Amino acid sequence: MKGLAVFKNFLASITRNGISLLGTALAIAGLVLIVCLFVVELLGYEGGPYLGILTYLVLPAIVIVGVILIPAGNAMHRRKLRRRPDSEAGLALPVFDLNDSTTRRSMLSIFSVVLVFIVITSGATYKGIHYMETVEFCGLACHSVMKPEHTAHARSPHSRVACAECHIGPGANWFVKSKLDGAWQLVSVTLDLYPRPVPTPLHDLRPARDTCEQCHWPTKFVGDKLRVIKHYEEDEENTELTSAIILKVGGERANGSHGIHWHVDPDVSIRYRSDETREEIYEIRFAVDGGEATTYRIRNAPEDEGVWREMDCVDCHNRPSHIYESPGPAVDNAIEDGLIDRALPFVKRESMRVIREEYESHAAARAAIDHGLRAFYDQNYPEIARENSALIDAAAKTLGDIYSVNVFPSMNVWWDVYPDHIGHEQSDGCLRCHKRSMRTADREQVSSDCETCHVVLAEEEENPDVLSVLNIE
């Protein structure tokens, strides 16, 4: 009977007032739903990002709120009882006699329930924290905002690397900081306060040595790399031109670093002052082995403007996981891969014409590109339009695909909004620093010799001899 009394007291404590009853209902409903949805996930149903958000973020929060409401309701109820004349009887605390076997069994049952609650809540919380680091959560939970970056990431060399591995890295400090930043991002998305396009670069991004260098080894000697680039002219034959370049990637050796990766040598310190976008660099301070720094500045550099930064990997590799192509290279690659048939006359020129237009949506772009390309061949090459209709359809589809993964009208992301600093196609790249106007007070300039970083073996040539020598098609 004492055990029954204990159980009744427990039930009364969680249901004796409206607030506690509400908390009990929320906690029980949340736990039941978490278990059910977890079982559904185990059975193979994916459900998209919102199912994960509901299971591992929303429902655990509801359970925790419910648990908090139970003692809060009891405290309010006891405060109300104190105001009554017979408050002493109402405030008497229950007595648990553990010498009684029935009481022990009841307490054990209550302890088991609490333990199950803690296990389920802890597991859901852990899973929720892990889920917040997934690509699915980062890229799909806020469709319109992150769609451009999620699409670019899915096509990048880092498509199998989770967002958190680059944006947060190991350790608790940056995890907490990122979640605090995420709280404001949630508010801005909810209230539609976010800018379009999302500005870059991220000025509070963790240094590359704590993220990129968990996988990459920048001081490793890589040596020279051959790169062959295909380009197609905008003439009737879509003439193929080839460039061949040896990139002096270099790296660290016993006698010092060489090549492009000299910039990340641990003994080399490079700091620079630039505008917010890091496209315009005003001043550089360079030192080796902790020695005296050499300062380079451009003419008429603003005195009190710009942001100082220690140079690291992402100053050149600024789009390692979110790569947007320019229209020219994108069409060239499609022709080289056979997705656009080079046999179609003027296909490069016409592709560039229709793909550079601004359309209000991806659907509108696909329709207009298809119509524009077909209209050209119907008017100028009617026989080709009849006999090679499938080739024109394939070209239009490919151009629509290219547009849809590089341009996002709803976010004002157009061609080259996010320039890549590797090479010189979308921005000045290396030339932001390596230019004649960047000089010391004694007029010594930063090297602008192209062969410092690469050697050009062929530059936009038809069937260059060097490819035959290297046995490259």
C-alpha positions as CSV (number, residue, x, y, z in Angstrom):
1,M,0.0,0.0,0.0
2,K,2.9,2.3,0.7
3,G,4.3,1.7,-2.8
4,L,0.9,2.5,-4.3
5,A,0.8,5.7,-2.2
6,V,4.3,6.6,-3.6
7,F,3.1,6.1,-7.1
8,K,-0.1,8.1,-6.5
9,N,2.1,10.9,-5.0
10,F,4.3,10.8,-8.1
11,L,1.3,11.0,-10.4
12,A,-0.2,13.8,-8.4
13,S,3.0,15.8,-8.5
14,I,3.1,15.7,-12.3
15,T,-0.7,16.3,-12.9
16,R,-1.9,18.2,-9.9
17,N,-2.0,21.6,-11.7
18,G,-2.5,22.8,-15.2
19,I,1.1,23.8,-15.9
20,S,2.6,20.5,-14.6
21,L,-0.1,18.6,-16.5
22,L,0.8,20.4,-19.7
23,G,4.5,19.7,-19.1
24,T,3.8,16.0,-18.6
25,A,1.8,15.9,-21.8
26,L,4.5,17.6,-23.8
27,A,7.3,15.4,-22.4
28,I,5.3,12.1,-23.0
29,A,4.1,13.1,-26.5
30,G,7.6,14.3,-27.4
31,L,9.3,11.0,-26.3
32,V,6.7,8.9,-28.0
33,L,7.1,10.8,-31.3
34,I,10.9,10.7,-31.1
35,V,10.8,6.9,-30.7
36,C,8.3,6.5,-33.5
37,L,10.2,8.7,-35.9
38,F,13.5,7.1,-35.0
39,V,11.9,3.7,-35.9
40,V,10.6,5.1,-39.1
41,E,14.2,6.2,-40.0
42,L,15.6,2.8,-39.1
43,L,13.1,1.3,-41.6
44,G,14.7,3.3,-44.4
45,Y,12.3,6.3,-44.8
46,E,14.4,9.4,-45.4
47,G,11.8,12.1,-45.4
48,G,14.2,15.0,-46.2
49,P,15.8,17.6,-44.0
50,Y,12.7,18.6,-42.1
51,L,12.1,15.1,-40.7
52,G,15.6,15.2,-39.2
53,I,15.0,18.7,-37.8
54,L,11.7,17.5,-36.3
55,T,13.1,14.3,-34.8
56,Y,16.4,15.5,-33.4
57,L,15.9,19.2,-32.8
58,V,12.3,20.2,-32.4
59,L,10.9,17.3,-30.4
60,P,13.8,17.1,-27.9
61,A,13.4,20.8,-27.3
62,I,9.6,20.1,-26.6
63,V,10.5,17.3,-24.2
64,I,12.9,19.5,-22.3
65,V,10.4,22.3,-22.1
66,G,7.8,19.8,-20.8
67,V,10.2,18.5,-18.1
68,I,11.0,22.1,-17.0
69,L,7.2,22.9,-16.8
70,I,6.6,20.0,-14.4
71,P,8.6,21.4,-11.4
72,A,7.8,25.0,-12.4
73,G,4.1,24.1,-12.1
74,N,4.6,22.4,-8.8
75,A,6.5,25.4,-7.4
76,M,3.7,27.7,-8.5
77,H,1.1,25.3,-7.0
78,R,3.0,25.2,-3.7
79,R,3.2,29.0,-3.6
80,K,-0.5,29.1,-4.0
81,L,-1.0,26.6,-1.2
82,R,1.0,28.8,1.2
83,R,-1.6,31.5,1.0
84,R,-4.3,29.2,2.4
85,P,-5.1,28.8,6.2
86,D,-4.4,25.1,6.1
87,S,-1.3,25.4,4.0
88,E,0.8,23.2,6.4
89,A,-1.1,20.1,5.4
90,G,-1.0,20.9,1.7
91,L,2.8,21.5,1.8
92,A,3.7,18.3,3.6
93,L,6.4,16.4,1.6
94,P,5.9,12.6,0.9
95,V,8.0,10.2,3.0
96,F,9.8,7.4,1.2
97,D,10.4,4.4,3.4
98,L,13.0,2.3,1.5
99,N,12.7,-0.5,4.0
100,D,9.3,-1.3,2.6
101,S,9.6,-3.6,-0.5
102,T,6.6,-2.1,-2.2
103,T,8.1,1.4,-1.9
104,R,11.4,0.1,-3.3
105,R,9.7,-1.4,-6.3
106,S,7.7,1.7,-6.9
107,M,10.9,3.8,-6.6
108,L,12.7,1.4,-9.0
109,S,9.9,1.8,-11.5
110,I,10.1,5.6,-11.3
111,F,13.9,5.5,-11.6
112,S,13.6,3.2,-14.7
113,V,11.2,5.6,-16.3
114,V,13.5,8.6,-15.6
115,L,16.5,6.6,-16.9
116,V,14.7,5.7,-20.1
117,F,13.8,9.4,-20.5
118,I,17.4,10.5,-20.0
119,V,18.7,7.9,-22.5
120,I,16.2,8.9,-25.2
121,T,16.6,12.6,-24.6
122,S,20.4,12.3,-24.5
123,G,20.5,10.2,-27.7
124,A,18.2,12.6,-29.5
125,T,20.3,15.5,-28.4
126,Y,23.5,13.9,-29.6
127,K,21.9,13.0,-32.9
128,G,20.5,16.5,-33.2
129,I,24.0,18.0,-32.7
130,H,25.4,15.6,-35.3
131,Y,22.5,16.3,-37.7
132,M,23.2,20.1,-37.5
133,E,26.7,19.4,-39.0
134,T,25.4,17.4,-42.0
135,V,25.3,18.8,-45.6
136,E,21.6,18.0,-45.7
137,F,20.8,20.3,-42.8
138,C,23.1,23.1,-43.9
139,G,22.1,23.0,-47.5
140,L,18.5,22.1,-47.6
141,A,16.9,23.3,-44.4
142,C,16.8,26.9,-45.8
143,H,16.0,26.2,-49.5
144,S,16.2,29.6,-51.1
145,V,19.1,31.0,-49.0
146,M,21.6,28.1,-49.3
147,K,20.5,26.6,-52.6
148,P,23.3,28.2,-54.6
149,E,26.0,27.1,-52.2
150,H,24.5,23.6,-51.7
151,T,24.3,23.1,-55.5
152,A,27.9,24.2,-56.0
153,H,29.1,22.1,-53.1
154,A,27.4,19.0,-54.6
155,R,29.5,19.4,-57.8
156,S,32.8,20.3,-56.1
157,P,35.9,18.1,-55.3
158,H,34.8,18.3,-51.7
159,S,31.2,17.1,-52.3
160,R,31.8,14.2,-49.8
161,V,33.2,16.5,-47.1
162,A,30.6,17.7,-44.5
163,C,30.1,21.5,-44.2
164,A,31.2,21.5,-40.6
165,E,34.6,20.0,-41.4
166,C,35.6,23.2,-43.2
167,H,33.4,25.8,-41.6
168,I,33.8,24.6,-38.0
169,G,36.6,22.1,-37.7
170,P,37.5,20.2,-34.5
171,G,37.0,21.4,-31.0
172,A,34.2,22.8,-28.9
173,N,35.0,26.5,-29.0
174,W,34.3,26.9,-32.7
175,F,31.3,24.6,-32.6
176,V,29.7,26.8,-29.9
177,K,30.6,30.0,-31.8
178,S,29.1,28.6,-35.1
179,K,25.9,27.7,-33.3
180,L,25.6,31.2,-31.8
181,D,26.1,32.6,-35.3
182,G,23.5,30.1,-36.6
183,A,21.0,31.5,-34.1
184,W,21.1,34.9,-35.8
185,Q,21.0,33.3,-39.2
186,L,17.8,31.5,-38.2
187,V,16.3,34.8,-37.2
188,S,17.4,36.5,-40.4
189,V,15.9,33.6,-42.5
190,T,12.7,33.6,-40.5
191,L,12.2,37.4,-40.8
192,D,13.6,37.6,-44.4
193,L,16.5,39.8,-43.3
194,Y,19.3,38.1,-45.2
195,P,21.0,39.8,-48.1
196,R,20.8,38.7,-51.7
197,P,23.3,37.5,-52.7
198,V,24.9,36.3,-49.5
199,P,28.1,38.3,-49.2
200,T,31.5,36.7,-49.3
201,P,34.2,36.2,-48.1
202,L,33.3,35.0,-44.6
203,H,35.5,37.2,-42.4
204,D,35.1,35.1,-39.3
205,L,36.0,31.8,-41.0
206,R,38.3,29.7,-39.0
207,P,42.0,29.8,-40.2
208,A,42.8,27.2,-42.8
209,R,45.5,25.6,-40.7
210,D,42.7,24.4,-38.3
211,T,40.4,23.1,-41.1
212,C,42.0,22.6,-44.5
213,E,45.2,21.3,-43.1
214,Q,43.4,18.5,-41.2
215,C,43.4,16.8,-44.6
216,H,45.8,18.7,-46.8
217,W,49.6,19.1,-46.4
218,P,50.5,22.4,-47.9
219,T,54.2,22.2,-47.2
220,K,54.5,18.8,-49.0
221,F,56.6,19.1,-52.2
222,V,54.2,18.6,-55.1
223,G,56.5,19.8,-57.9
224,D,55.2,20.8,-61.3
225,K,51.8,20.0,-62.7
226,L,50.8,20.0,-66.4
227,R,47.4,21.5,-67.2
228,V,45.8,21.3,-70.7
229,I,43.0,23.7,-71.4
230,K,40.6,23.4,-74.4
231,H,39.0,26.5,-75.8
232,Y,36.6,26.9,-78.7
233,E,36.3,29.9,-80.9
234,E,33.0,31.6,-81.8
235,D,33.4,30.9,-85.5
236,E,31.3,28.6,-87.7
237,E,33.6,25.6,-87.2
238,N,33.9,26.2,-83.5
239,T,37.7,26.0,-83.9
240,E,39.4,24.1,-81.1
241,L,42.4,25.9,-79.5
242,T,44.6,24.4,-76.9
243,S,46.7,25.9,-74.1
244,A,49.2,23.9,-72.1
245,I,50.7,25.2,-68.9
246,I,53.1,23.8,-66.3
247,L,52.1,25.0,-62.9
248,K,54.9,25.4,-60.5
249,V,53.0,24.2,-57.4
250,G,56.3,23.4,-55.6
251,G,56.3,23.0,-51.8
252,E,58.9,22.6,-49.1
253,R,62.3,21.1,-49.5
254,A,65.5,20.9,-47.5
255,N,66.8,24.0,-49.2
256,G,63.6,26.0,-48.7
257,S,60.2,26.2,-50.3
258,H,59.6,26.7,-54.0
259,G,56.8,27.5,-56.3
260,I,53.3,28.7,-55.5
261,H,53.1,26.9,-52.2
262,W,56.0,29.0,-51.0
263,H,53.4,31.3,-49.7
264,V,52.3,28.9,-47.0
265,D,55.8,28.0,-45.8
266,P,55.7,28.1,-41.9
267,D,58.8,30.4,-42.0
268,V,57.1,32.9,-44.4
269,S,54.8,35.6,-43.0
270,I,52.5,37.5,-45.4
271,R,49.9,39.9,-44.2
272,Y,47.9,42.2,-46.4
273,R,45.3,45.0,-46.2
274,S,42.4,44.9,-48.6
275,D,38.8,45.9,-49.1
276,E,36.0,43.8,-47.7
277,T,35.8,41.6,-50.7
278,R,39.6,41.0,-50.8
279,E,39.5,41.7,-54.5
280,E,41.5,45.0,-54.1
281,I,44.7,44.6,-52.1
282,Y,46.2,47.9,-50.9
283,E,49.3,46.9,-48.9
284,I,51.4,43.8,-48.1
285,R,53.8,43.1,-45.3
286,F,56.3,40.3,-45.9
287,A,58.9,38.7,-43.6
288,V,61.0,35.5,-43.6
289,D,62.2,33.6,-40.5
290,G,60.9,36.3,-38.2
291,G,63.1,39.0,-39.7
292,E,62.3,42.6,-40.5
293,A,59.1,43.0,-42.5
294,T,59.1,44.5,-46.0
295,T,56.1,46.7,-46.9
296,Y,54.7,47.0,-50.4
297,R,51.9,49.4,-51.2
298,I,50.0,50.4,-54.3
299,R,50.1,54.0,-55.4
300,N,47.3,56.2,-53.8
301,A,46.4,53.4,-51.3
302,P,43.8,54.6,-48.8
303,E,45.4,55.2,-45.4
304,D,42.6,54.2,-43.0
305,E,40.6,51.8,-45.0
306,G,40.5,48.0,-45.4
307,V,41.0,45.0,-43.3
308,W,44.4,43.4,-42.3
309,R,44.6,39.6,-42.7
310,E,47.2,36.9,-42.4
311,M,47.4,35.1,-45.7
312,D,46.5,31.4,-45.8
313,C,45.2,28.8,-48.2
314,V,41.8,30.3,-48.8
315,D,43.2,33.6,-50.1
316,C,44.0,31.7,-53.4
317,H,41.7,28.7,-53.0
318,N,38.8,30.8,-52.0
319,R,36.1,28.6,-53.7
320,P,37.4,25.1,-52.9
321,S,33.9,23.7,-52.2
322,H,31.5,26.2,-53.8
323,I,32.7,26.6,-57.4
324,Y,30.8,28.7,-59.9
325,E,31.9,28.5,-63.6
326,S,32.1,31.4,-66.0
327,P,30.0,31.0,-69.1
328,G,32.9,30.6,-71.5
329,P,34.8,27.8,-69.7
330,A,31.5,26.1,-68.8
331,V,30.5,25.9,-72.5
332,D,34.0,24.9,-73.6
333,N,33.9,22.0,-71.1
334,A,30.5,20.9,-72.3
335,I,31.8,20.8,-75.9
336,E,34.9,19.0,-74.9
337,D,32.8,16.4,-73.0
338,G,30.6,15.9,-76.1
339,L,27.5,17.2,-74.3
340,I,27.3,19.9,-77.0
341,D,28.1,18.7,-80.5
342,R,30.9,20.8,-82.0
343,A,29.5,19.9,-85.5
344,L,26.6,22.4,-85.0
345,P,27.8,25.5,-86.8
346,F,28.3,28.6,-84.5
347,V,27.2,26.5,-81.5
348,K,29.8,28.1,-79.2
349,R,28.8,31.7,-80.2
350,E,25.0,31.0,-80.0
351,S,25.5,29.1,-76.7
352,M,27.2,32.2,-75.2
353,R,24.5,34.5,-76.6
354,V,21.6,32.6,-75.0
355,I,23.2,31.6,-71.7
356,R,24.4,35.2,-70.8
357,E,20.9,36.5,-70.7
358,E,19.2,37.2,-67.4
359,Y,16.1,35.1,-66.8
360,E,13.6,35.3,-63.9
361,S,13.8,31.6,-63.1
362,H,15.5,28.3,-64.1
363,A,12.3,27.2,-65.9
364,A,12.2,30.4,-67.8
365,A,15.9,30.1,-68.7
366,R,15.5,26.5,-70.0
367,A,12.5,27.5,-72.2
368,A,14.2,30.7,-73.5
369,I,17.5,28.9,-74.2
370,D,15.7,26.1,-76.1
371,H,13.7,28.6,-78.1
372,G,16.6,30.9,-78.8
373,L,19.0,28.1,-80.0
374,R,16.3,26.4,-82.1
375,A,15.2,29.7,-83.7
376,F,18.8,30.4,-84.8
377,Y,19.1,27.0,-86.6
378,D,15.6,27.1,-88.0
379,Q,16.3,30.5,-89.6
380,N,20.0,30.1,-90.7
381,Y,20.4,26.3,-91.1
382,P,17.0,24.8,-91.7
383,E,18.4,21.6,-93.1
384,I,20.5,21.0,-90.0
385,A,17.5,22.0,-87.8
386,R,15.5,19.2,-89.4
387,E,18.1,16.5,-89.6
388,N,19.9,17.2,-86.3
389,S,17.0,18.2,-84.1
390,A,18.2,15.8,-81.4
391,L,21.7,17.5,-81.3
392,I,20.0,20.9,-80.8
393,D,17.8,19.5,-78.1
394,A,20.8,18.0,-76.3
395,A,22.7,21.3,-76.6
396,A,19.8,23.3,-75.2
397,K,19.3,20.9,-72.3
398,T,23.0,21.1,-71.5
399,L,23.0,24.9,-71.6
400,G,19.9,24.9,-69.3
401,D,21.8,22.6,-66.9
402,I,24.8,24.9,-66.9
403,Y,22.6,27.9,-66.2
404,S,20.7,26.2,-63.4
405,V,23.9,25.3,-61.4
406,N,25.6,28.6,-61.8
407,V,22.9,31.3,-61.8
408,F,20.2,31.7,-59.1
409,P,17.9,34.6,-59.9
410,S,16.0,34.5,-56.6
411,M,19.2,35.1,-54.7
412,N,20.6,37.6,-57.3
413,V,23.5,35.1,-58.0
414,W,24.5,35.8,-61.6
415,W,27.6,34.8,-63.6
416,D,30.8,35.6,-61.7
417,V,29.1,37.1,-58.6
418,Y,31.4,34.8,-56.6
419,P,34.8,35.0,-58.4
420,D,37.5,32.4,-58.1
421,H,41.0,33.6,-57.3
422,I,42.7,30.5,-58.8
423,G,43.9,31.6,-62.3
424,H,42.8,34.8,-64.0
425,E,39.4,33.8,-65.5
426,Q,37.0,35.3,-63.0
427,S,39.2,37.7,-61.1
428,D,42.7,39.1,-61.0
429,G,43.7,36.2,-58.8
430,C,47.5,36.3,-58.2
431,L,47.6,39.7,-59.9
432,R,45.9,41.2,-56.9
433,C,49.4,41.2,-55.3
434,H,51.7,40.5,-58.2
435,K,51.4,43.7,-60.1
436,R,53.7,46.5,-61.0
437,S,51.9,49.1,-58.9
438,M,52.7,47.1,-55.7
439,R,56.0,48.6,-54.6
440,T,58.2,49.4,-51.6
441,A,59.1,53.0,-50.6
442,D,62.4,52.3,-52.6
443,R,60.4,51.4,-55.7
444,E,61.1,47.7,-55.5
445,Q,58.0,45.9,-56.8
446,V,56.4,42.5,-56.1
447,S,57.5,40.1,-58.8
448,S,55.1,40.2,-61.8
449,D,57.0,37.6,-63.9
450,C,54.5,35.1,-65.2
451,E,57.0,32.3,-65.1
452,T,57.3,32.6,-61.4
453,C,54.2,30.5,-61.1
454,H,53.9,28.8,-64.4
455,V,55.4,28.1,-67.8
456,V,53.3,28.5,-70.9
457,L,54.0,25.6,-73.4
458,A,51.2,26.5,-75.8
459,E,48.7,29.4,-75.7
460,E,45.4,28.9,-77.7
461,E,47.0,27.0,-80.6
462,E,45.5,24.5,-83.0
463,N,47.1,21.1,-82.5
464,P,50.2,22.4,-80.7
465,D,53.3,20.3,-81.2
466,V,53.9,20.0,-77.4
467,L,50.9,17.7,-77.1
468,S,52.3,15.3,-79.6
469,V,55.6,15.3,-77.8
470,L,53.9,14.6,-74.5
471,N,51.6,12.0,-76.2
472,I,48.5,13.8,-75.1
473,E,45.3,13.9,-77.2
